[in-house]
Amino acid sequence: MDETTITVQSARALVSARLVEGHFPPYHDVIPKDCDKRVKLQAGAFRSALRQASILTSEESRSVHLQFAAGKLVVLSSAAETGRATVEMKIEYEYPELEIGFNPALLEDALRRVPPEAEILFEFSEPARPALIRYGDAFLYVAMPTVV
């Protein structure tokens, strides 16, 4: 072993890590700073809506569409061989109507790290720009949209 390696062993596991030298990329550059739409969502309800809609996606179009309109969020998906899913949630939304698509697995990955009863902040600007999921001061997730 050297100064750049650490190994920890217990009765159930062995964990080894190594310090990698080099310059870490400027990750702040990928965090959008122009999100002008913000929606509060209950994490568990949003994850449930995503899971329901994602059942009817296909390998070719592994995406769900989020339609934001006054007072509601509609989560849509469709696949030629299985049909169409529509799941509606009541939300507070006072911006112009907008539709943005995402791979549901990526959004669910973020939501698995948040307590189901928690309120998240979903921030976005337009369909082709990244969105943010925030929970408290310490959790920030950048979600890249799919083509709508």
C-alpha positions in Angstrom: 0.0 0.0 0.0 1.0 3.6 -0.5 -0.3 7.0 0.5 -2.9 7.1 -2.3 -4.6 3.9 -1.3 -6.9 3.0 1.5 -8.4 -0.4 2.4 -11.0 -1.1 5.0 -12.1 -4.7 5.9 -14.9 -5.9 8.0 -16.4 -9.4 8.6 -18.8 -8.8 5.7 -16.9 -6.6 3.2 -13.6 -5.4 1.9 -13.5 -1.8 0.4 -10.5 -0.4 -1.3 -10.2 3.1 -2.8 -7.4 4.9 -4.6 -6.8 8.6 -4.9 -6.7 9.6 -8.6 -4.4 12.5 -9.4 -5.5 15.0 -11.9 -7.8 18.0 -12.6 -11.5 17.5 -11.8 -13.6 18.9 -14.7 -15.5 22.1 -13.9 -18.9 20.5 -13.1 -20.5 23.8 -12.3 -20.5 24.5 -16.0 -23.2 21.9 -16.7 -25.6 23.2 -14.0 -28.1 25.5 -15.8 -28.4 28.9 -14.3 -31.3 30.1 -16.5 -34.2 28.0 -15.1 -37.1 30.4 -15.0 -39.8 27.8 -14.1 -40.0 26.2 -10.7 -42.5 23.6 -9.5 -42.7 22.0 -6.1 -43.5 18.3 -6.3 -44.0 15.6 -3.7 -41.1 13.1 -4.5 -43.1 9.9 -3.9 -46.1 11.0 -6.0 -43.9 12.2 -8.8 -41.9 8.9 -8.8 -45.1 6.9 -8.8 -46.4 8.8 -11.8 -43.1 8.3 -13.6 -43.2 4.5 -12.9 -46.8 4.2 -14.0 -46.2 6.0 -17.3 -42.9 4.3 -18.0 -44.6 0.9 -18.1 -45.8 1.8 -21.6 -42.6 2.9 -23.2 -40.7 1.0 -25.8 -37.0 0.3 -26.4 -37.0 2.9 -29.3 -38.7 5.6 -27.3 -37.6 5.1 -23.7 -39.0 8.5 -22.7 -41.9 10.1 -20.9 -43.3 13.5 -21.6 -44.1 16.0 -18.9 -46.8 18.4 -19.9 -47.0 21.3 -17.5 -50.2 23.4 -17.5 -52.1 25.6 -15.1 -52.8 23.5 -12.0 -51.6 20.1 -13.4 -48.7 18.0 -14.6 -49.5 15.3 -17.0 -47.0 12.5 -17.5 -47.4 10.8 -20.9 -45.8 7.8 -22.6 -46.7 5.7 -25.6 -45.5 2.7 -27.5 -46.9 1.3 -30.7 -47.2 -2.2 -29.5 -48.6 -1.5 -26.0 -50.6 1.7 -26.0 -50.5 5.0 -24.3 -50.3 6.0 -20.6 -51.5 9.3 -19.1 -51.0 10.0 -15.4 -52.1 13.4 -14.0 -50.9 15.2 -10.9 -52.2 18.4 -9.3 -49.5 21.0 -9.0 -49.2 24.7 -8.6 -48.0 26.0 -12.0 -48.4 29.5 -13.3 -46.2 29.7 -16.3 -47.0 29.1 -20.0 -47.8 25.5 -21.0 -44.7 23.5 -21.7 -43.8 19.9 -22.6 -40.4 18.3 -21.9 -39.3 14.7 -22.3 -37.0 12.7 -20.1 -35.8 9.1 -19.8 -37.9 8.1 -16.8 -35.1 5.9 -15.3 -32.8 9.0 -14.9 -35.5 10.9 -13.0 -36.4 7.9 -10.9 -32.7 7.5 -10.1 -32.7 11.0 -8.5 -36.0 10.5 -6.7 -34.7 7.2 -5.1 -32.3 9.4 -3.2 -35.0 11.6 -1.7 -37.5 10.6 1.0 -40.9 9.8 -0.6 -42.7 12.3 1.6 -40.1 15.1 0.7 -41.0 18.1 -1.4 -38.6 18.6 -4.3 -38.1 21.6 -6.5 -38.2 20.8 -10.2 -36.6 23.7 -12.2 -36.5 24.0 -16.0 -36.6 26.6 -18.8 -37.4 25.1 -22.2 -37.7 21.6 -23.7 -34.1 21.4 -25.1 -32.4 22.6 -21.9 -31.4 20.6 -18.8 -33.6 20.6 -15.8 -32.7 20.5 -12.1 -34.1 18.5 -9.2 -33.3 20.1 -5.8 -34.0 18.8 -2.4 -32.8 21.0 0.5 -29.4 22.7 0.2 -27.3 19.6 -0.3 -29.1 17.7 -3.2 -28.8 18.9 -6.8 -29.5 16.6 -9.8 -29.1 17.7 -13.4 -31.4 15.9 -15.8 -30.9 16.1 -19.6 -34.1 16.0 -21.6 -34.8 13.8 -24.6 -36.1 15.2 -27.9 -39.8 15.9 -27.6 
